Amino acid sequence: MKTCVYLDDPKVVAYLKTASGDMGVKLDKADNHFGLKHDALARAMYKAQAKNPADGSCTSLSAEEVTMLHEAAKAGQIPASYGSVHC
């Protein structure tokens, strides 16, 4: 089953908490800082778990990201809980 470096690696998690910019910019900065390859599924997983610091709402996912999460969950590539994401 796929893991998400943005959620599972403590160094990356800490870095993302301090990085400035919107979600995409933060993820790009983390990729560059840690030499990570762009991973759309891992980014969608992170965005599905991330909360907006201003109001605690979930971060907006594109329709493509939601579909990707649902398909990966259905295929057993990621936890089934991502199959019900709709943010």
N, C-alpha and C positions, 0 to 999 in steps of 0.2 A: 504494500500500500504506500502511496506517495506521501511524503512528509512535506512540510512547508518551512523552508529555511527562515522565512520572515516571522514565523510563530515559534519555531522550535530551537533556534540557535540563540542562546542568551546574549551573545555579543551583537548579533544583528538586531534582536529585539531592543536592546539598550540603545543602539545607534538610531533606530527608527524613532524612538521616543524623543531624541534630542535633535533630529534633523529638521530643518525648516522647509517650508514649501507645502504645496498640496500633496495629496496622496501619491500621485504619479511621480512627482519630483522627489519625494522622500524615497520611494522605491528605486528610482534611477540612481540616486546618490548612494544608497546601500549597495546596489549592484556594482557601481564603480569602486566604492571604497573596499569591498570585500572580493572583488574580481568575480562576481556572480554572473552567470549567463542569464539573459532575459528568459523568464519562465512565466508565461501568461497564466497558466493554471495556478501556480503558487501565488501570484499576485492577486488573482481573484479570490483564492482562499483567504489571504491576508485581509483583503478589503471586506470580505464577508464577516470577518471577526472583529474588525476595527470599529471603534465607536467614535463619533464626532465629539471632540472635547467640549464643544460649546453647549450641546444639548443632550448628549448620550444616545442620539439616534444612530442607526447603522449607516455606514458609508454607502453612497449610491453605487450600484453596480450597473454596468451596461447590460442590455438584453443579451448580448453575445456572451458576457461573463456568466450570467445566470444560466444560460443554456449549457455552457461549458461545464459549470459546476454540477448541474443536474445529470448530464451525460456521464461525467467521470464518476459520480456517486453511483449511478445505475450500473456502471461497468465494474464497480468495486475497486476503482483506482484510488479513491479517497473515501473518508468516512461517510456513511449514509446520511448523516445529519446535513450535509451540504446539498442533498437532494431536495430539501424544502426551502432553500434560501430564495428570497424574492426581493430583497432590498434593491 
